[in-house]
Amino acid sequence: MLTELIAGLREDDARPALPGTSRGDLARLVGGYAVALAAEGLTAGETVALAVRPGPRSLAVLLAAYHLGLRLAVVDPSAGPEVVRARLALAGPRLVLADAAAQAVAGWAAPLARRAHLALPDLSAIAPVRTVGRRLPGSPPALRPRPGRFPRAYAGEGDAVVVFTSGTTSRPRAVVHTRASVSAGMAAVRDLVRPVPGAPVLGGTFFVLLPSLASGAPVALPARRGLRRQLRSLRPQAVYLTPPQLRAALAAGCQFDGRVYSGSAPVSASLLAAVRRAGAREAWGVYALTEVFPAAAVESATKSAYDGDGDLVGELLPGVDARVGPDGQVQLAGPTAADRYLGEEPFSWVVTGDVGRVEGRTVVLGGRAKDMILRRAENIYPGLYEPALHVPGVELALLVGVPAGDGDERVVAVVQAAAGAAERDVRLALREPLARMGSARPDAVVFARIPLAGRSRKPDRAAAARLVAGA
């Protein structure tokens, strides 16, 4: 798909690609950066680290790198300098591409950036650095789009992108997607989102934006401020937001009128139903991992009608297979699956870390295996019960284990009420779901704002457990 997208870009195409950038502008950027990267002496299979904010330039660099057969390693400034340094040491980039913002985080603005939980090491100590976009005095040399003949496209297979997920400074973990798995993932997103040429798509990840561009739809990144105004102005045919972004959008009074997709963290039936009430024609929860993007999807009506145990994440997408391993964890395979973790053997099946069951092509999750709570010698998987806690008035709810001091754990339900909801009313609504939980019924119910963490702002269970430890 990416090869077709790049080949289809024309410099005389005035149709919009991103706000303020036409498809012709994008064509010139992609061609210019491809010439510039080739002039750096980079060849197919070599790694380039990318620390550039999402936008036209980072998109053009990504496409140019793909065109040349380079492998991109994505830098996450929220991981911390030691972790980033260890990750890049594992990836071994020949070149680091960084914009002025990333260079500031690694340099003069480091104290201010740390307040926003952003930090980067000295990137020049890892590999030569080139500045993408505006270059400030004292910055490394600029990588500017260069005129010249568009290099021939790399036609082979191989790695396309490295995305770091977890691990430690001593053993970072990096997911490697090949050109084939990236292309299959893009095609799966296109078939799920069904972009119509000419109508805008709003989303924050390249896995959403690129299939839309390839289908002839202009794309836009969600505004950090003024999302309500942006939605009203664009009237996008499709929107992809993470659950925290969706909750913030609903709290701000945003209205939708197309299809809305959400993933990267658990998506509750109540959240999807709220999106439908806010005008969306369809509201979808997407089950995806860094290793398999996407894997399954479910629409709001189906999810709301489900009354069984666990979290219904939907039907497997075409080509994706699932099974349950001997430890109860769901395993996935298919063309959208990554090839391997960097430095390790290729996958045959991806072990998701999610406990669950597979019924035909339907997947129901019971929570993360590592989140299991042990109380009175009984294993309790929070994901089996948390969906039932999302009654009207509940924005987010978790079950966490709190050490009881004797090797056992207490089970605490942490409930984040929706804006305007009275705690008394929510407690009343929770009585029946709590009564149905049987031996998994929590020892306490605590109302609090649930901490979020990570790039996708997932609920931080460890922090939530510490928050309610005295309950």
Secondary structure, 3 states (H helix, E strand, C coil): CHHHHHHHCCCCCCCEEECCEEHHHHHHHHHHHHHHHHHCCCCCCCEEEEECCCCHHHHHHHHHHHHHCCEEEECCCCCCHHHHHHHHHHHCCCEEEECHHHHHHHCCCHHHHHHCCCCCCCHHHCCCEEECCCCCCCCCCECCCCCCCCCCCCCCCCEEEEEEEEECCCCEEEEEEEHHHHHHHHHHHHHHHCCCCCCCEEECCHHHHHHHHHCCCCEECCCCCCHHHHHHHHCCCEEECCHHHHHHHHHCCCCCCCEEEECCCCCCHHHHHHHHHCCCCEEEEEECCCCECCCEEEEHHHHHHCCCCCEEEEEECCCCEEEECCCCEEEEECCCECCEECCCCECCCEEEEEEEEEECCEEEEEEEHHHCEEECCEEECHHHCHHHHCCCCEEEEEEEEEECCCCCEEEEEEEEECCCCCHHHHHHHHHHHHHCCHHHCCCEEEECCCCEECCCCEECHHHHHHHCCCC
